[in-house]
Amino acid sequence: MIGEDGADGGDAAPEAALDPATGRPRRFAYPPNLYVVDGGAPQVAAAAEVLDDLGITDVA
């Protein structure tokens, strides 16, 4: 649950979410490894094509 101060109450170190080179927040502390596609075969095919175009190959 996110508190009034914007903290999510997690136990991750806050500095882990910062880019050490810039000091700015990273978009993700780690790359996402789950992609949810809402739809049928055409939507899954479109998502797979985008992942291929982006060179993302480490998704099961």
N, CA, C and O atoms as a MOPAC input file, in Angstrom:
PM7 MOZYME 1SCF
protein

 N      0.83500 1    -1.17300 1     0.00000 1
 C      0.00000 1     0.00000 1     0.00000 1
 C      0.88000 1     1.23600 1     0.00000 1
 O      1.89800 1     1.27700 1     0.69200 1
 N      0.49800 1     2.23200 1    -0.76400 1
 C      1.29400 1     3.44300 1    -0.86800 1
 C      0.81200 1     4.43700 1     0.17100 1
 O     -0.38100 1     4.72500 1     0.26800 1
 N      1.74400 1     4.95400 1     0.94000 1
 C      1.41400 1     5.91100 1     1.99200 1
 C      1.30900 1     7.32200 1     1.44900 1
 O      1.50400 1     7.56700 1     0.25900 1
 N      0.99100 1     8.25500 1     2.35700 1
 C      0.82900 1     9.65300 1     1.96200 1
 C      2.11100 1    10.25100 1     1.41600 1
 O      2.06700 1    11.16800 1     0.59600 1
 N      3.25600 1     9.74300 1     1.86100 1
 C      4.53000 1    10.29100 1     1.40500 1
 C      4.98000 1     9.68800 1     0.07800 1
 O      6.05300 1    10.02000 1    -0.42700 1
 N      4.15500 1     8.79700 1    -0.48800 1
 C      4.48800 1     8.19300 1    -1.77200 1
 C      5.28000 1     6.90700 1    -1.63600 1
 O      5.51100 1     6.22200 1    -2.63200 1
 N      5.70300 1     6.56300 1    -0.42600 1
 C      6.46200 1     5.32900 1    -0.21200 1
 C      5.51700 1     4.14400 1    -0.30300 1
 O      4.36400 1     4.22300 1     0.12100 1
 N      6.01100 1     3.04900 1    -0.85800 1
 C      5.15500 1     1.88100 1    -1.01800 1
 C      5.27000 1     0.90200 1     0.13600 1
 O      4.60800 1    -0.13600 1     0.12800 1
 N      6.08800 1     1.20500 1     1.12000 1
 C      6.21600 1     0.34300 1     2.27400 1
 C      7.08600 1    -0.87100 1     2.02700 1
 O      7.19800 1    -1.73000 1     2.90100 1
 N      7.70800 1    -0.96700 1     0.85900 1
 C      8.57300 1    -2.10400 1     0.55400 1
 C      9.87200 1    -2.02300 1     1.33000 1
 O     10.19800 1    -0.99000 1     1.91500 1
 N     10.61500 1    -3.12900 1     1.33000 1
 C     11.85700 1    -3.15000 1     2.08200 1
 C     13.08000 1    -2.95400 1     1.19000 1
 O     14.20900 1    -3.11900 1     1.65300 1
 N     12.87400 1    -2.60200 1    -0.08600 1
 C     13.99900 1    -2.35600 1    -0.98900 1
 C     14.71200 1    -1.07400 1    -0.58200 1
 O     14.08200 1    -0.10400 1    -0.16000 1
 N     16.02400 1    -1.08300 1    -0.71400 1
 C     16.80000 1     0.10000 1    -0.38100 1
 C     16.47400 1     1.21200 1    -1.37200 1
 O     16.47500 1     0.97500 1    -2.58000 1
 N     16.19500 1     2.42700 1    -0.88100 1
 C     15.83300 1     3.51300 1    -1.79400 1
 C     16.92100 1     3.82300 1    -2.81300 1
 O     16.61500 1     4.19900 1    -3.94400 1
 N     18.18300 1     3.67100 1    -2.43000 1
 C     19.26100 1     3.98800 1    -3.35200 1
 C     19.33200 1     2.99500 1    -4.51300 1
 O     19.94000 1     3.30200 1    -5.53800 1
 N     18.73000 1     1.82000 1    -4.37800 1
 C     18.73300 1     0.83200 1    -5.45700 1
 C     17.89700 1     1.30200 1    -6.63900 1
 O     18.10300 1     0.83800 1    -7.76000 1
 N     16.96200 1     2.21100 1    -6.40800 1
 C     16.10200 1     2.70600 1    -7.47600 1
 C     16.68600 1     3.93400 1    -8.15600 1
 O     16.06600 1     4.48700 1    -9.06500 1
 N     17.87600 1     4.37300 1    -7.73000 1
 C     18.50000 1     5.55200 1    -8.32600 1
 C     19.62800 1     5.15300 1    -9.26000 1
 O     20.37700 1     4.21500 1    -8.98600 1
 N     19.74100 1     5.86900 1   -10.35500 1
 C     20.83800 1     5.66800 1   -11.29600 1
 C     22.08800 1     6.28400 1   -10.67400 1
 O     22.10800 1     7.48800 1   -10.42000 1
 N     23.13300 1     5.49200 1   -10.42000 1
 C     24.31600 1     6.03100 1    -9.75300 1
 C     25.03000 1     7.11900 1   -10.55800 1
 O     25.69900 1     7.97600 1    -9.98100 1
 N     24.89200 1     7.09200 1   -11.88000 1
 C     25.57100 1     8.08800 1   -12.71300 1
 C     24.88400 1     9.45000 1   -12.65100 1
 O     25.55000 1    10.48500 1   -12.66400 1
 N     23.54800 1     9.44900 1   -12.58500 1
 C     22.81600 1    10.71100 1   -12.62900 1
 C     22.15700 1    11.07900 1   -11.31000 1
 O     21.84700 1    12.24700 1   -11.07400 1
 N     21.93900 1    10.08400 1   -10.44100 1
 C     21.23200 1    10.33200 1    -9.18900 1
 C     19.72700 1    10.42400 1    -9.37100 1
 O     18.99800 1    10.67600 1    -8.41200 1
 N     19.25900 1    10.22200 1   -10.59800 1
 C     17.83700 1    10.29900 1   -10.89200 1
 C     17.19500 1     8.92300 1   -10.76000 1
 O     17.87900 1     7.90700 1   -10.88200 1
 N     15.89500 1     8.88200 1   -10.51300 1
 C     15.21600 1     7.58300 1   -10.40500 1
 C     15.28800 1     6.81300 1   -11.71500 1
 O     15.18300 1     7.38800 1   -12.79800 1
 N     15.46900 1     5.50100 1   -11.59700 1
 C     15.42700 1     4.63300 1   -12.77100 1
 C     13.97700 1     4.34500 1   -13.08700 1
 O     13.10800 1     4.46800 1   -12.22400 1
 N     13.71500 1     3.96100 1   -14.32500 1
 C     12.34100 1     3.59300 1   -14.67400 1
 C     11.96200 1     2.29200 1   -13.96500 1
 O     10.84800 1     2.16000 1   -13.45800 1
 N     12.87600 1     1.34600 1   -13.93000 1
 C     12.67500 1     0.08900 1   -13.21500 1
 C     13.96600 1    -0.22200 1   -12.48300 1
 O     15.05300 1     0.03200 1   -13.00200 1
 N     13.85500 1    -0.76500 1   -11.29300 1
 C     15.04600 1    -1.19500 1   -10.57800 1
 C     15.62200 1    -2.44200 1   -11.24700 1
 O     16.81200 1    -2.72900 1   -11.11800 1
 N     14.78500 1    -3.16900 1   -11.95100 1
 C     15.19600 1    -4.33900 1   -12.72700 1
 C     14.23100 1    -4.43100 1   -13.90500 1
 O     13.10400 1    -3.94300 1   -13.81400 1
 N     14.64800 1    -5.04200 1   -14.99800 1
 C     13.74600 1    -5.12200 1   -16.15300 1
 C     12.54300 1    -6.01600 1   -15.85100 1
 O     12.68200 1    -7.02600 1   -15.16100 1
 N     11.37700 1    -5.65500 1   -16.35600 1
 C     10.21100 1    -6.51200 1   -16.12000 1
 C     10.39900 1    -7.85600 1   -16.80000 1
 O     10.98500 1    -7.93900 1   -17.88000 1
 N      9.89600 1    -8.91300 1   -16.16200 1
 C     10.02800 1   -10.23500 1   -16.75900 1
 C      8.66800 1   -10.89200 1   -16.96400 1
 O      8.57400 1   -12.09900 1   -17.18700 1
 N      7.61700 1   -10.07800 1   -16.88400 1
 C      6.27300 1   -10.57300 1   -17.15100 1
 C      5.55100 1    -9.52400 1   -17.98500 1
 O      5.47800 1    -8.35700 1   -17.59900 1
 N      5.03000 1    -9.93200 1   -19.10300 1
 C      4.24700 1    -9.05600 1   -19.95800 1
 C      2.87200 1    -9.68400 1   -20.09100 1
 O      2.75300 1   -10.85700 1   -20.44500 1
 N      1.84600 1    -8.92000 1   -19.81200 1
 C      0.48000 1    -9.41700 1   -19.90200 1
 C     -0.15800 1    -8.82400 1   -21.14200 1
 O     -0.17400 1    -7.60600 1   -21.32100 1
 N     -0.68200 1    -9.68700 1   -21.99800 1
 C     -1.34400 1    -9.25100 1   -23.21400 1
 C     -2.81600 1    -9.61100 1   -23.07400 1
 O     -3.17100 1   -10.78200 1   -22.94000 1
 N     -3.66500 1    -8.59300 1   -23.10800 1
 C     -5.10300 1    -8.79700 1   -23.00500 1
 C     -5.66700 1    -8.88700 1   -24.41500 1
 O     -5.75500 1    -7.88500 1   -25.12500 1
 N     -6.03800 1   -10.06300 1   -24.80400 1
 C     -6.59200 1   -10.24700 1   -26.14100 1
 C     -6.36200 1   -11.67000 1   -26.60600 1
 O     -6.00800 1   -12.55300 1   -25.82500 1
 N     -6.56300 1   -11.86500 1   -27.85900 1
 C     -6.41000 1   -13.19300 1   -28.44700 1
 C     -5.12900 1   -13.32300 1   -29.22700 1
 O     -4.16600 1   -12.58600 1   -29.00900 1
 N     -5.13100 1   -14.27300 1   -30.14100 1
 C     -3.94100 1   -14.57800 1   -30.93400 1
 C     -3.39500 1   -13.37200 1   -31.70300 1
 O     -2.17500 1   -13.21600 1   -31.76000 1
 N     -4.23000 1   -12.50700 1   -32.29900 1
 C     -3.66700 1   -11.35100 1   -33.02200 1
 C     -2.89800 1   -10.39500 1   -32.10200 1
 O     -1.86200 1    -9.85800 1   -32.49000 1
 N     -3.40500 1   -10.18800 1   -30.89200 1
 C     -2.72200 1    -9.30000 1   -29.95700 1
 C     -1.41400 1    -9.92100 1   -29.46700 1
 O     -0.41100 1    -9.22400 1   -29.31800 1
 N     -1.42700 1   -11.21700 1   -29.21900 1
 C     -0.19700 1   -11.90400 1   -28.79500 1
 C      0.84000 1   -11.84900 1   -29.91300 1
 O      2.02300 1   -11.62800 1   -29.65400 1
 N      0.40300 1   -12.04900 1   -31.15100 1
 C      1.32900 1   -11.98500 1   -32.29000 1
 C      1.91200 1   -10.58400 1   -32.43300 1
 O      3.10000 1   -10.43400 1   -32.71600 1
 N      1.08300 1    -9.55100 1   -32.23900 1
 C      1.56700 1    -8.17700 1   -32.32500 1
 C      2.57100 1    -7.88300 1   -31.21100 1
 O      3.59500 1    -7.24300 1   -31.45100 1
 N      2.28500 1    -8.34500 1   -30.00200 1
 C      3.20600 1    -8.13600 1   -28.88700 1
 C      4.52300 1    -8.87000 1   -29.13700 1
 O      5.59400 1    -8.32600 1   -28.86700 1
 N      4.45500 1   -10.08800 1   -29.64400 1
 C      5.66900 1   -10.85600 1   -29.93600 1
 C      6.49600 1   -10.15700 1   -31.00400 1
 O      7.72400 1   -10.14500 1   -30.92800 1
 N      5.83400 1    -9.57700 1   -31.99400 1
 C      6.55000 1    -8.86600 1   -33.05100 1
 C      7.26900 1    -7.63400 1   -32.49700 1
 O      8.40600 1    -7.35100 1   -32.87600 1
 N      6.61200 1    -6.91500 1   -31.61200 1
 C      7.23700 1    -5.73300 1   -31.00400 1
 C      8.44800 1    -6.14700 1   -30.17000 1
 O      9.49900 1    -5.50900 1   -30.24800 1
 N      8.31100 1    -7.21200 1   -29.37100 1
 C      9.44200 1    -7.68100 1   -28.57400 1
 C     10.60000 1    -8.08900 1   -29.47200 1
 O     11.75800 1    -7.80800 1   -29.16400 1
 N     10.28800 1    -8.75800 1   -30.59100 1
 C     11.34200 1    -9.13900 1   -31.55200 1
 C     12.00900 1    -7.90000 1   -32.15300 1
 O     13.23300 1    -7.83700 1   -32.26600 1
 N     11.18900 1    -6.91300 1   -32.53700 1
 C     11.74000 1    -5.67700 1   -33.12100 1
 C     12.64900 1    -4.95000 1   -32.14200 1
 O     13.63600 1    -4.33400 1   -32.54300 1
 N     12.31600 1    -5.02100 1   -30.85700 1
 C     13.13100 1    -4.35800 1   -29.82900 1
 C     14.33700 1    -5.18700 1   -29.40300 1
 O     15.18500 1    -4.71700 1   -28.64500 1
 N     14.40900 1    -6.41800 1   -29.89400 1
 C     15.54100 1    -7.28300 1   -29.55300 1
 C     15.42000 1    -7.90100 1   -28.17900 1
 O     16.42100 1    -8.32900 1   -27.60400 1
 N     14.21600 1    -7.95600 1   -27.64400 1
 C     14.01000 1    -8.55100 1   -26.32200 1
 C     13.81000 1   -10.04600 1   -26.51300 1
 O     12.82300 1   -10.48600 1   -27.10100 1
 N     14.76600 1   -10.81900 1   -26.00400 1
 C     14.73800 1   -12.26700 1   -26.22500 1
 C     14.72700 1   -13.07000 1   -24.93300 1
 O     14.64700 1   -14.29700 1   -24.97500 1
 N     14.80500 1   -12.40000 1   -23.77900 1
 C     14.92300 1   -13.13200 1   -22.51900 1
 C     13.58600 1   -13.27800 1   -21.79300 1
 O     13.55300 1   -13.33300 1   -20.56400 1
 N     12.48400 1   -13.34100 1   -22.54500 1
 C     11.16500 1   -13.53600 1   -21.96900 1
 C     10.68200 1   -14.92300 1   -22.37200 1
 O     10.64200 1   -15.26700 1   -23.55400 1
 N     10.32100 1   -15.69700 1   -21.38000 1
 C      9.86400 1   -17.07300 1   -21.67300 1
 C      8.50500 1   -17.04700 1   -22.35700 1
 O      7.95700 1   -18.10000 1   -22.68100 1

